[in-house]
Amino acid sequence: MSRLVQARRLEGIDKNIWVEFVKLAATYATVNLGQGFPDFPPPDFLKEAFVRALSGENHMLHQYTRAFGHPPLVKILAQFFGKLLGRDLDPMTNVMVTVGAYQALFCCFQAFVDEGDEVIIIEPFFDCYEPMVKMAGGTPVFVPLRPKAPKEGKLMSSADWQLDPAELASKFSERTKAIVLNSPNNPLGKVFSQGELELIADLCEKHDILCISDEVYEWLVYDGKKHIRIASLQGMWDRTVMIGSAGKTFSATGWKVGWTVGPNRLLQHLRTVHQNSAYHCATIAQEAVAQGFQREIELYGKPDSYLVQLPKELQQKRDWLVQSLDAVGMKPIIPEGTYFLVADISEFKSDVPDVPDSDEPYDYRFAKWMIKNKGLAAIPLSAFYCGAHKNNYNHFIRFCFAKEEATLKAANDILQKWKREKTSP
Ligand code: PMP
C-alpha cells in the first residue's frame, strides 16, 4: 500500500462547510449574507496607515519583523489591553501577534492539548474549534446553549440561549484540559453575562483548567450591553488566553492580523508553536494595525473612536435585518453582538420539503436551495454543532449583517418577493 496518504490527524475532519458554501454563494447568490466579512471598506485612517507603511521611507517594513509580533504592534496592544484589564502587560511576553485569530486558536490547541486531553466546547461554536482540537490529538466535549421560550409575543434574543449549570459541570473530568469560550458568540451573537462567566470561571478554577477565550467580536456589542473579559475575573488571568482579531476590530478580515494576550507561563508555549509554523504575519499589515490602535487609544470612549462608531452602525444594520426577517415570518433571534443573526426557517419549510433518512441535515438542504433558487446566501446553523447534535438544531440559518445598506435592502427585496409568492394563490 502506498505511504502517500493522509496523516492520522486529518482523519474525520476532511469535510468543511466553507468550501462548499463559499463556492455555491459565488456561483448563484446575488446577495451574500453567508460568510462573515463586511462588504464595506475599513476606515480611511487604517487604509492610509497601510499605504504609508507600504510606500513610506522605511523600506524595512517589507522585511521580516520580530517573530512574536512587530514591536510597535505588541507595544500598543500591551498598552491597550493593559488599560482594559487594569494590569501592566509586558509587550514581549504577554502579547503575541498571529496570522488572524484563526492561527491564534491553532497555536492554543497545539500548545496545550495532548493525546487524550478533553476540551469543552460550548455549542453552537465557530466550526474550526472541533477539527483543531482533534488535530492536536484531543477529544472535544460538547455542551449546548439551551434555548428558553421568549416572553409571549416577543422575538427570541441570543440571551435566551443559556448554559444549564449542572450540565456544564457534568462535562468536566480528570481529562479536561481547557474550555473554549467565545463571547460574543459566533453564530448566535450571544454576549455572556457576568453570572455566566463566573459560572465558567469557577469551574475552571475548581478543575484547574485553561480558558481559551475567543473575543474577536469584543467591540461588536449592541443595546448598551458590555463585553466582559473573563480574564478580568478573580483568578482567571493566570489560566486564560485572550484572542483578538484586527479583521473584526477594523473591518479588514483579509489582512489576517490577530493576537493573543495572556500570562507568560501560557504564551511561552504559543510562541514555540508560532515560531515553528507561521513565524510571523505580514509586517506592513502589523504596522498599519499598530497605527490604528494608536489612534484608538487616543480616542478611547470618545464619539470619534471607530470602536464606538462601528457597533452603532452594525446595530442599525442588525435592526434592518431583524425587521426584514420578522416581516416575512423568518423569525430572527436578536443577537446582542457580532456580525451574525440566526433565524428560524420553520415557516418556510413547505417550500423545501424534507427528505426522510437523508444524511444531510435539513437546514443544509434549505440553505443550498435558497442560494440556488432565491439568490440569497446564508449558512445552516447545524454547521456549528457536532455531528451527534446537528439534527437537534436543523431549522435555523445564520445571516451576516455586516453589509452595506444596499446589500441589506437587496436581501429585503428577495425576502419580500418570496413571501408574496408564498401567499399568492
Ligand atoms: N473566531 C471566531 C469566533 C470567528 O468568527 C472568526 C472569523 N470568522 C475567527 C475566530 C477568525 O478570525 P480571523 O479572521 O482574525 O482569523
Residues whose N, C-alpha, C, O or C-beta is under 5 A from the ligand:
A	BS01	PMP	G36 V99 G100 A101 Y102 F126 N182 N186 D214 V216 S245 G247 T253 V257 G258
